[in-house]
C-alpha cells in the first residue's frame, strides 16, 4: 500500500469521525432544547393553574367620601379569577370603572398572594343640567340622583359643551366673586344665548353676542356701588348697546344708561 493511499484512508477516517461527532452534538443539543422547552411548558401550566398561588388578600386603598371600601372590596373579590400569574387585572379595573363615582383605578399584584387596588374617587365641582356632574377636567359622570350634591353650582348647555362651559364658569365666577357675589347657575341655550343666576337670586341675561363686553359691564356694575338696592332686583338684561334693563321684584322695568 502506498503512502498516498494510507494518507487518504486516514483523512477519510478523520472526516467520518468529525461528521459523527458533529451529528451527535446537534442531536444532544436538540434533546436538551426539547427537555428545556418541556420544563418551561410544564412550569407555565403549573403556574397558570388557579389553585397554585391563589390570591388570598385584597387591599383597597384611597380617600373616600362617597365610595364604600367594603363594597369596592366585594366587587373586586367577585371579579378575582385565577391565581397570582393569570389573574385578569383589566377585568378587575374595568369592573370598578363602571361605578359612577370611580375616577381611576390602579391594580397591582404583590407577591405572593396580595392584590392591591388603588381607587381614585370622582371630585365633582358643578352639576350638569340636573342629570349629572362634572369633575375638575370637565368630564361628565352620572351617579344616582340622590347622591348628587344639590349645593353645587349648576351648568347647562348643548351636548359636548361641558368643558367649555366649566372654563367659562370659572372665569366668570372669579370676576364676580371679587365683587362679593357668587354664580349659582350658568346657562347656554340652543341658540347660544348666555344667562346666569347669582346666589342672591338675581338673573342676568347676556344674550348671544358681545359676551365679553356685556359680561365686563355687569362685572364693573357689581364691583362699583350700585345706585339701586340690589335686594329688590329680580333680573338684569344686558342686551343693550349703551345700558341695561332692570326688572324689579314688583314687576316694574327700569332702564339705566
C-alpha positions in Angstrom: 0.0 0.0 0.0 1.4 3.3 -1.0 1.9 6.3 1.4 -0.8 8.2 -0.6 -3.4 5.6 -0.1 -2.6 5.5 3.7 -2.9 9.2 3.9 -6.3 9.2 2.1 -7.6 6.5 4.3 -6.6 8.4 7.5 -8.2 11.5 6.1 -11.4 9.7 5.3 -11.4 8.2 8.8 -11.0 11.7 10.4 -13.7 13.2 8.3 -16.1 10.4 9.2 -15.3 10.8 12.9 -15.9 14.6 12.7 -19.2 14.1 11.0 -20.3 11.6 13.6 -19.2 13.9 16.4 -21.0 16.9 14.8 -24.2 14.9 14.3 -24.0 13.7 17.9 -23.5 17.2 19.2 -26.5 18.5 17.2 -28.6 15.6 18.4 -27.7 16.2 22.0 -28.4 20.0 21.7 -31.8 19.2 20.2 -32.6 16.8 23.0 -31.6 19.3 25.7 -33.6 22.1 24.0 -36.7 19.9 23.9 -36.2 19.0 27.5 -35.8 22.7 28.4 -38.9 23.7 26.5 -40.9 20.8 28.1 -39.8 22.0 31.5 -40.9 25.6 30.7 -44.3 24.4 29.4 -44.9 22.3 32.4 -43.9 25.1 34.7 -46.2 27.6 32.9 -49.1 25.2 33.1 -48.5 24.7 36.8 -48.2 28.5 37.5 -51.4 29.2 35.5 -53.4 26.7 37.5 -55.8 28.8 39.6 -55.1 26.5 42.5 -51.5 27.4 42.5 -50.6 30.7 44.3 -54.2 31.9 44.6 -55.0 35.5 45.6 -55.7 35.4 49.3 -55.7 39.1 50.2 -57.4 42.1 48.6 -56.5 45.6 49.8 -58.5 48.7 48.8 -56.7 52.0 49.1 -57.9 55.5 48.5 -59.5 58.6 50.1 -63.3 58.0 50.0 -66.2 60.4 50.6 -69.0 58.7 48.7 -67.5 55.3 47.9 -67.6 52.4 50.4 -64.3 50.4 50.7 -66.3 47.4 51.8 -68.5 47.5 48.7 -65.4 48.0 46.5 -63.7 45.0 48.1 -66.7 42.8 47.5 -66.8 43.9 43.9 -63.1 43.1 43.4 -63.4 39.7 45.1 -66.3 38.8 42.8 -64.0 39.5 39.8 -60.9 37.6 41.0 -60.5 34.6 38.8 -57.3 32.5 38.7 -54.1 32.6 40.6 -51.3 35.2 41.0 -50.0 34.9 37.5 -53.1 34.5 35.4 -55.4 37.0 37.2 -57.1 39.3 34.7 -56.3 42.7 36.3 -58.0 44.5 33.5 -61.3 42.8 34.3 -61.0 44.0 37.9 -60.1 47.5 36.8 -63.0 47.9 34.3 -65.5 46.5 36.8 -64.6 49.2 39.2 -64.5 51.9 36.5 -68.2 51.1 35.8 -69.0 52.6 39.2 -70.0 56.3 38.5 -68.1 57.7 41.5 -64.9 56.0 40.5 -62.5 58.2 38.5 -59.4 55.9 38.1 -58.2 52.5 39.2 -54.7 51.0 39.6 -54.5 47.3 40.2 -51.2 45.7 41.3 -50.3 42.1 42.3 -47.9 41.9 45.3 -46.0 38.6 45.8 -47.1 36.1 46.8 -50.9 36.4 47.3 -51.9 40.1 47.6 -54.0 42.2 45.2 -53.6 45.9 45.9 -56.3 48.1 44.4 -55.9 51.9 44.5 -59.2 53.8 43.7 -59.4 57.5 42.9 -62.9 58.9 43.7 -64.6 61.4 41.4 -64.4 65.0 42.7 -67.5 66.9 41.5 -67.2 70.7 41.0 -70.6 71.5 39.4 -73.9 69.9 38.5 -74.7 69.4 34.9 -78.3 70.1 33.8 -79.8 68.3 36.8 -78.8 65.0 35.3 -75.2 64.5 36.4 -72.0 66.1 37.5 -68.7 67.5 36.0 -65.3 66.9 37.6 -62.4 69.3 37.5 -61.5 68.3 34.0 -65.0 69.0 32.7 -65.7 65.3 32.3 -69.4 64.2 32.8 -70.4 61.4 35.1 -73.9 60.4 36.2 -74.2 58.8 39.7 -77.6 58.0 41.3 -79.7 61.2 41.5 -79.9 61.1 45.3 -76.2 61.2 45.6 -75.8 64.4 43.6 -74.8 67.3 45.9 -77.6 69.9 45.4 -75.5 72.7 46.8 -73.1 72.7 43.8 -73.5 75.3 41.1 -75.4 74.1 38.0 -74.3 74.4 34.4 -76.5 73.6 31.4 -75.7 73.7 27.7 -75.7 71.7 24.5 -74.1 68.3 24.4 -70.4 68.4 24.1 -70.0 71.9 25.6 -69.3 70.6 29.2 -65.6 71.5 29.3 -66.0 74.9 27.6 -68.9 75.9 30.0 -66.9 74.9 33.0 -64.0 77.0 31.8 -66.3 79.9 31.2 -67.9 79.5 34.6 -64.5 79.5 36.4 -63.6 82.7 34.5 -66.9 84.4 35.3 -67.0 83.3 39.0 -63.5 84.6 39.6 -64.5 88.1 38.4 -67.9 88.2 40.1 -66.6 86.9 43.4 -64.3 89.9 43.6 -67.4 92.0 43.9 -68.8 89.8 46.7 -71.2 87.8 44.6 -71.4 84.1 43.6 -72.8 82.5 40.4 -75.1 79.6 41.2 -76.0 78.7 37.7 -74.8 79.3 34.1 -76.9 78.5 31.0 -76.1 78.4 27.3 -79.2 77.6 25.3 -79.5 76.0 21.9 -79.4 79.5 20.3 -76.0 80.1 22.0 -77.5 82.7 24.3 -75.9 83.2 27.7 -77.5 83.8 31.1 -76.6 83.2 34.7 -78.1 83.5 38.2 -76.5 84.8 41.3 -76.7 83.3 44.9 -78.9 86.3 45.8 -81.5 85.3 43.2 -80.7 87.9 40.5 -81.0 86.5 37.0 -78.7 88.1 34.4 -79.3 87.8 30.6 -76.2 88.4 28.4 -77.6 87.2 25.0 -75.9 85.7 22.0 -73.4 88.3 21.0 -70.7 90.5 22.6 -70.3 88.2 25.6 -67.0 89.7 26.8 -68.2 93.3 26.6 -71.5 92.6 28.2 -70.0 90.5 31.0 -67.3 93.1 31.7 -70.1 95.7 32.0 -72.0 93.7 34.5 -68.9 92.8 36.4 -68.0 96.5 36.6 -71.5 97.2 37.7 -71.3 94.8 40.6 -67.8 95.9 41.5 -68.8 99.6 41.9 -71.5 100.8 44.3 -74.9 100.3 42.7 -77.2 103.2 42.7 -80.2 100.9 43.1 -81.0 98.4 46.0 -79.7 95.0 45.0 -82.2 93.2 47.2 -85.1 94.5 45.1 -83.7 93.4 41.7 -85.2 90.3 40.0 -83.5 90.4 36.6 -80.9 92.3 34.7 -80.9 92.4 30.9 -77.6 93.4 29.4 -78.7 93.1 25.7 -78.5 96.8 25.1 -75.7 98.8 23.4 -75.4 101.7 25.9 -77.0 100.4 29.1 -79.1 97.7 30.7 -82.6 97.0 31.9 -83.6 96.0 35.4 -86.8 94.3 36.4 -87.7 94.8 40.0 -89.4 92.2 42.1 -92.6 94.3 41.9 -92.5 93.7 38.1 -91.5 97.2 37.2 -88.9 97.6 34.4 -86.3 100.3 34.8 -83.8 101.1 32.0 -80.4 102.6 33.1 -77.9 104.2 30.7 
